[in-house]
């Protein structure tokens, strides 16, 4: 190969290797996950070798002039590609570790709020950085549970604002009404259910083995309206919605009774008086003794006894597709589902949910499972647009739902 041509090719290769190695090395220096990983050592080794290769290629180019045989157009095209790669690596590192922390906060709070995707931020950030960001974005725990007597079922006869009008204007025979609006540019659906006695918890017929799609559960259980319910966990990386978190009660029957350690969530359900009940650290038997007939477990609690939670930053749960449930003083129950955008980089924060619930008059409200689980079904059909981690427009199997029956 022509010596001059060889020098140009070696220059391109060395730049490519340098910025690839530098990217991995910088990530390794900022991540506990990669500090002890062999990838960091390899990155450092290749970085040193690439620098030596760069020096050698520059030496060749200084010593000889460019050859006419190596066409100028090829030099321009390949140089542009290498330049774009260098710009891409530099931009990637700037987004991850630069002075603007919006992406860092979004990634850490969103990933750490999930059960199975925390590695997405641990790849790039140390435990110290993660703890610092979470310390600036959280939901304060005041230790309160709901006082059901505050739900009086007294009918509201006047409209205090446009949101009251949206809830209260409906035909007398309507069991529910769905209000559509936008949250951070994403579609949101708020269902006002006018008879809380029609709301039940539904469970997957494969509970403990696998979840079901919400529209299948809704059809099989004769639900005219449904949203996804509580959180769930499964052993291994791939979650199939088999095992609900904490306590699950359906029609007075205890389905699960597991400990749920959370500073700002707990049992979410309805008692025999059709009042929404939020209870921290309650066992299934304690819930039954308190008159709870249907319940799931999740959090955080958004509003308790008319007081919004102490939410710092975005609440520590990032921005994603969300589902929430609440109840007004007049007994009207609110189902809220907010979609994410096509790339799952937008949606609702915990603060957004709390403010929406407060705006529509909820005196008690709580966050339910979110992300790909967030779904609302009417007459057996999805009316929102869930998006999974593969960016497919589909939901996933879940273990529990809140359903409205006739």
C-alpha positions in Angstrom: 0.0 0.0 0.0 1.2 3.5 -0.8 2.9 5.0 2.2 0.9 8.3 1.9 -2.4 6.4 1.6 -1.4 4.2 4.5 -0.9 7.3 6.7 -4.3 8.7 5.9 -6.1 5.4 6.7 -4.1 5.0 10.0 -5.2 8.5 10.9 -8.8 7.7 10.5 -8.6 4.4 12.4 -6.7 6.0 15.2 -9.3 8.8 15.6 -12.1 6.3 15.6 -10.5 4.1 18.2 -9.4 7.1 20.4 -12.9 8.5 20.7 -14.5 5.0 21.1 -12.0 4.2 23.9 -12.3 7.6 25.5 -16.1 7.3 25.6 -16.0 4.0 27.4 -13.2 5.2 29.7 -15.1 8.3 30.8 -18.3 6.3 31.4 -16.2 3.8 33.4 -14.8 6.6 35.6 -18.3 7.8 36.4 -19.9 4.4 37.0 -19.5 2.0 39.8 -20.8 -0.7 37.5 -17.8 -0.3 35.1 -15.1 0.6 37.6 -14.2 -3.0 38.3 -15.2 -4.2 34.9 -12.6 -5.4 32.4 -14.2 -3.0 29.8 -12.6 0.0 31.5 -9.1 -1.6 31.4 -9.6 -2.5 27.7 -10.7 1.0 27.0 -7.6 2.5 28.6 -5.3 0.0 26.7 -6.9 0.8 23.3 -6.7 4.5 24.1 -3.0 4.4 24.6 -2.4 2.2 21.5 -4.7 4.5 19.4 -2.7 7.6 20.5 0.5 5.9 19.4 -1.1 5.0 16.1 -2.2 8.6 15.7 1.3 9.8 16.2 2.6 7.3 13.7 0.0 8.3 11.0 0.8 12.0 11.5 4.5 11.2 11.0 3.8 9.4 7.7 1.7 12.4 6.5 4.3 14.9 7.4 7.0 12.9 5.7 5.2 12.5 2.4 2.7 14.4 0.3 -0.7 13.2 -0.5 -0.8 10.7 -3.4 -3.0 11.6 -6.4 -3.9 7.9 -6.5 -5.9 8.3 -3.3 -8.8 10.4 -4.6 -9.6 13.6 -2.9 -13.4 12.8 -2.8 -12.7 9.6 -0.8 -10.7 11.7 1.7 -13.5 14.2 2.1 -16.2 11.5 2.5 -14.4 9.4 5.0 -13.1 12.4 6.9 -16.7 13.6 7.2 -17.8 10.3 8.6 -15.0 10.2 11.1 -15.8 13.8 12.0 -19.5 13.0 12.6 -18.4 10.0 14.8 -16.2 12.3 16.8 -19.0 14.8 17.2 -21.4 12.0 18.2 -19.1 10.7 20.9 -18.4 14.1 22.3 -22.1 15.0 22.3 -22.9 11.8 24.1 -20.4 12.5 26.8 -21.6 16.1 27.1 -25.2 15.0 27.5 -24.2 12.4 30.2 -21.7 14.5 32.2 -22.0 18.1 31.1 -23.1 21.1 33.2 -26.8 20.7 32.1 -28.3 18.1 34.3 -31.8 17.7 32.8 -30.9 14.4 31.0 -29.1 13.1 34.0 -32.0 13.8 36.3 -34.5 12.3 33.8 -32.5 9.1 33.3 -31.7 8.5 36.9 -35.2 9.2 38.3 -36.9 7.3 35.5 -34.7 4.2 35.6 -34.5 4.0 39.4 -38.3 4.1 39.7 -38.6 0.8 37.8 -38.1 -2.8 39.0 -36.1 -4.1 36.0 -34.3 -1.2 34.3 -32.2 0.4 37.0 -29.1 -0.8 35.2 -29.7 1.8 32.5 -28.5 4.6 34.8 -26.0 2.4 36.8 -24.1 1.8 33.6 -23.3 5.6 33.4 -23.4 6.9 37.0 -21.9 6.0 40.3 -24.0 5.2 43.4 -23.0 8.6 44.8 -24.3 10.5 41.8 -27.5 8.5 41.8 -28.1 9.1 45.5 -27.4 12.9 45.0 -30.0 13.2 42.2 -32.6 11.1 44.1 -32.0 13.3 47.1 -33.1 16.3 45.1 -36.2 14.5 43.6 -38.4 12.7 46.0 -41.9 12.5 47.6 -41.8 13.3 51.3 -43.3 10.9 53.7 -45.6 12.3 56.4 -46.7 8.9 57.5 -50.4 9.7 57.0 -53.2 7.4 56.0 -56.6 8.5 54.8 -59.5 9.4 57.0 -62.4 7.8 55.0 -65.0 10.0 56.8 -63.8 13.0 54.8 -65.5 11.4 51.8 -69.1 12.6 52.5 -70.8 11.9 49.1 -72.5 15.3 49.4 -73.4 16.4 45.9 -71.8 19.5 44.5 -74.3 21.9 43.1 -72.1 24.7 41.8 -69.1 24.9 39.5 -66.1 26.5 41.2 -64.1 26.4 38.0 -63.9 24.9 34.5 -62.5 21.6 35.9 -65.6 21.2 38.2 -67.8 21.8 35.2 -66.0 19.1 33.2 -66.5 16.6 36.0 -70.1 17.5 36.9 -71.7 18.1 33.6 -73.1 14.7 32.4 -76.3 12.9 31.7 -78.1 11.7 34.8 -77.8 8.0 33.8 -74.1 8.2 33.0 -72.0 5.8 35.1 -68.8 7.5 34.0 -67.4 10.2 31.7 -64.0 10.4 30.0 -62.2 13.7 29.7 -59.3 14.1 27.3 -56.5 16.6 27.5 -52.7 17.0 27.1 -49.9 16.6 29.6 -46.5 17.8 28.4 -47.6 17.3 24.9 -48.8 13.7 25.6 -52.4 12.4 25.5 -54.1 12.1 28.9 -57.5 10.4 29.8 -59.4 11.2 33.0 -62.4 9.0 33.7 -64.9 10.3 36.3 -66.8 7.4 37.8 -70.1 8.6 39.4 -70.8 5.4 41.4 -67.9 4.1 43.5 -69.8 1.0 44.4 -69.3 -0.2 40.8 -65.5 -0.3 41.2 -63.7 -3.5 41.9 -60.2 -5.0 41.7 -59.7 -7.6 39.1 -56.9 -10.2 39.1 -55.2 -12.2 36.4 -56.6 -15.8 36.1 -52.9 -16.8 35.9 -51.9 -15.0 39.1 -48.6 -16.2 40.5 -47.7 -17.7 37.0 -48.3 -14.8 34.6 -50.2 -11.7 34.0 -52.9 -10.9 31.5 -53.4 -8.1 29.1 -55.8 -5.6 30.5 -58.3 -5.8 27.6 -58.5 -9.6 28.1 -59.2 -9.2 31.8 -61.7 -6.5 31.2 -63.6 -8.7 28.7 -63.5 -11.8 30.8 -64.6 -10.0 33.9 -67.4 -7.9 32.2 -65.8 -4.6 32.9 -67.1 -1.6 31.0 -64.1 0.5 32.0 -60.7 -0.5 33.4 -57.2 0.8 34.3 -54.1 -1.1 35.3 -53.7 -1.6 39.0 -50.9 -2.2 41.5 -47.2 -2.8 41.1 -45.7 -6.2 40.6 -42.4 -8.1 40.7 -41.1 -11.2 39.1 -37.8 -13.1 39.5 -35.3 -12.7 36.7 -34.9 -10.0 34.1 -38.1 -10.5 32.1 -41.2 -9.5 34.1 -44.4 -11.2 33.1 -46.8 -9.6 35.6 -47.2 -12.8 37.7 -46.8 -11.5 41.3 -48.5 -8.4 42.7 -46.6 -6.3 45.2 -47.7 -6.3 48.8 -51.4 -6.8 49.6 -54.1 -7.6 47.0 -57.7 -8.0 48.0 -60.6 -8.7 45.5 -64.2 -8.7 46.6 -63.2 -9.2 50.2 -60.9 -12.2 49.4 -57.2 -11.9 50.2 -55.2 -12.7 47.1 -51.7 -11.7 48.3 -50.3 -10.6 51.6 -46.6 -9.7 51.3 -44.6 -7.1 53.1 -44.2 -3.9 51.1 -41.4 -1.6 52.2 -42.1 1.9 51.0 -41.8 5.3 52.6 -44.5 6.9 50.5 -46.9 4.2 49.2 -48.9 1.3 50.4 -52.4 -0.2 50.1 -54.8 1.5 47.7 -58.4 0.4 47.7 -62.0 0.8 48.6 -63.9 0.0 51.8 -67.4 -1.3 52.2 -68.7 2.3 52.3 -67.1 2.8 48.8 -64.5 5.3 50.1 -61.0 5.3 48.7 -58.6 4.1 51.4 -54.8 4.7 51.4 -53.0 2.8 54.2 -49.3 2.6 54.9 -47.7 -0.6 56.2 -51.0 -2.4 56.5 -51.3 -6.2 56.4 -54.2 -7.9 54.6 -55.9 -8.8 57.8 -55.6 -5.2 59.1 -57.1 -4.0 55.9 -60.0 -6.4 56.1 -60.6 -5.4 59.7 -60.7 -1.8 58.5 -63.5 -2.7 56.1 -61.4 -2.8 52.9 -63.2 -4.9 50.2 -60.8 -4.3 47.2 -57.2 -3.1 47.1 -53.8 -3.3 45.4 -50.4 -2.0 46.5 -48.4 0.8 44.9 -47.4 4.4 45.5 -46.5 7.1 46.1 -49.6 8.6 47.6 -50.2 11.9 45.9 -52.9 13.5 48.0 -54.0 12.4 51.5 -56.9 14.0 53.3 -56.9 16.9 51.0 -53.1 17.6 51.4 -50.8 17.2 48.5 -47.6 15.2 49.2 -44.4 17.1 49.7 -42.9 16.6 46.2 -39.3 17.7 45.5 -38.2 18.1 41.9 -40.0 15.6 39.7 -40.8 13.4 42.7 -37.9 10.9 42.0 -40.0 8.8 39.6 -38.8 10.5 36.4 -41.2 11.3 33.5 -43.1 8.4 31.9 -46.5 7.1 31.1 -48.5 7.1 34.3 -51.7 5.8 35.9 -53.3 7.2 39.0 -56.6 6.9 41.0 -58.3 9.4 43.2 -61.6 10.3 44.9 -63.4 13.6 45.4 -65.2 14.6 48.6 -68.5 14.0 46.7 -67.5 10.4 46.1 -66.7 10.7 42.4 -63.7 8.5 41.6 -61.1 9.6 39.1 -59.1 7.2 36.9 -56.2 9.0 35.2 -53.9 7.6 32.5 -51.2 9.7 30.8 -49.3 8.4 27.7 -45.7 8.9 26.9 -44.4 10.1 23.6 -43.2 7.8 20.8 -39.7 7.6 22.2 -40.7 7.3 25.9 -38.8 10.5 26.8 -41.9 12.5 27.8 -45.0 11.8 29.9 -46.0 12.8 33.4 -44.0 13.2 36.6 -45.4 12.5 40.0 -45.9 16.2 40.5 -47.9 16.3 37.3 -50.2 13.6 38.6 -50.7 15.2 41.9 -51.5 18.6 40.4 -54.0 17.1 37.9 -55.8 15.2 40.7 -55.9 18.3 42.9 -57.2 20.4 39.9 -60.1 18.0 39.5 -61.0 18.0 43.2 -59.5 14.8 44.5 -59.2 14.7 48.3 -57.3 11.4 48.2 -55.2 10.1 45.3 -52.3 7.7 44.6 -50.0 6.7 41.8 -50.5 3.2 40.3 -48.1 1.2 38.2 -46.8 3.1 35.2 -44.8 2.9 32.0 -45.8 0.1 29.6 -48.5 -1.0 32.1 -50.4 2.3 31.9 -53.6 1.6 30.1 -57.3 2.4 30.0 -59.8 0.1 28.4 -63.4 1.0 27.5 -65.7 -1.8 26.3 -62.8 -4.2 25.9 -60.7 -1.8 23.8 -57.6 0.2 24.6 -58.3 3.9 24.3 -54.8 5.1 25.1 -51.5 4.2 23.4 -49.0 2.3 25.6 -45.5 2.0 24.3 -43.0 -0.7 25.5 -39.2 -0.6 25.9 -38.8 -1.8 22.3 -40.8 1.3 21.2 -43.7 -1.0 20.1 -47.2 0.4 20.5 -48.4 -2.3 22.9 -49.0 -2.9 26.6 -47.8 -5.9 28.7 -49.3 -8.6 30.9 -50.3 -7.3 34.4 -51.7 -9.0 37.5 -54.3 -6.5 38.7 -56.8 -3.9 37.4 -59.3 -1.5 38.8 -62.5 -2.1 36.9 -66.0 -0.6 36.6 -68.8 -3.2 36.4 -72.5 -2.6 35.7 
